[in-house]
């Protein structure tokens, strides 16, 4: 009976978990950097993308649309995972006005 197989399997699983975690950390880091860029660039972006959905990826506008559904479909068709991208609606109205 080989007692090394289960240990190897657990080691392999741990390696896979660490790889997945490092990928998730990288995605979160990029998301945070994109959000910071979006906040700093919001007023400039408003002049071109007012009242539109924008997708930010690597501190650039990847795509935009008036409607969210066709935008998400295009992203998926291009091979992107929308849940891993920063997608924001650029409204001219302040957040307080929208919430009231």
N, C-alpha and C positions, 0 to 999 in steps of 0.2 A: 504494500500500500504506500502510495506516494503522499507524504505529508506536506510537501512543498506547494502542491497545486492550489489549495485554498489560500495560502499566504500570498502566492503570486497573484491570484485573482483579486484579493483584497487590495494589494499594492496597485494593481492595474486600475481598479475602481477609484482608488484615492488619486492616482495620477489624472484620470479623466475628470474627476470632480475639481481638482485644482486647475486644470485647463479651462473648464467651464467657468469657474469663478474668476479666473484672470480675464477671460473674454468679457464677462459681465462687468467687471470693474473698468475695463477699457471703454466699454459702451457708456457706462455711467459717467466716466471722466469726460468723454467727448461730448455727451449730452450737456453736462455742466458748462463746458467751455462754449458750446453753441448757445446756451441760454444767456451766458454773460455777454457774448457778442450781440445777441438779439436785443438785450436790454440797452446796451450802449448805443446800438445802431437804430433803435426803434424810430426816432424822429426822422432820420434820414430815409429809412425804409417806407415810412408813411407816405412820403411824397410820390413814391412809385407804386406801392402795393396797398393803398388804403382800401379798407373794407374787402380784403381778400385773405384767403388762407395761404400761408406761406410755409414752405418746408425748408428748414435750415439744416445743412449738413456740412461739417468741416468749415464753419464760419462763413458760409456762402448760402445764397438762396438757390436751392436745388430745383424747386418748381413752385408754382402758385396757381390758384384758381379761385373763382367766385364761390364755388361749391366744393364741399369736402369730399363727397362720395366719388366724383370723377377723379379728383386729385389722388385719393387713396388707390383707386384702381390703376392709374398710371404708374404710381410708385411700385405697386406689386408687379405690374407688367415689366417694369425695368429691373426687377430682381431685388428691390429694396423691401425691408420689413418696416412698415410704418410705425410699429410700436417701438422701434429703436431710433426713431428720428424725432427731432423737435418740430412740431407742427403747431403753429399759432395763427389766430385770427387777428389781423391788424385793423383794429377799429379806430376811427377818428375820435370817437367818444371816449371819455375817461371811464375807467372801470367803475367809479362811483355812480356815474350816470346810467351805466348798463345795469347795475345791481338794483337801482331804485325802481 
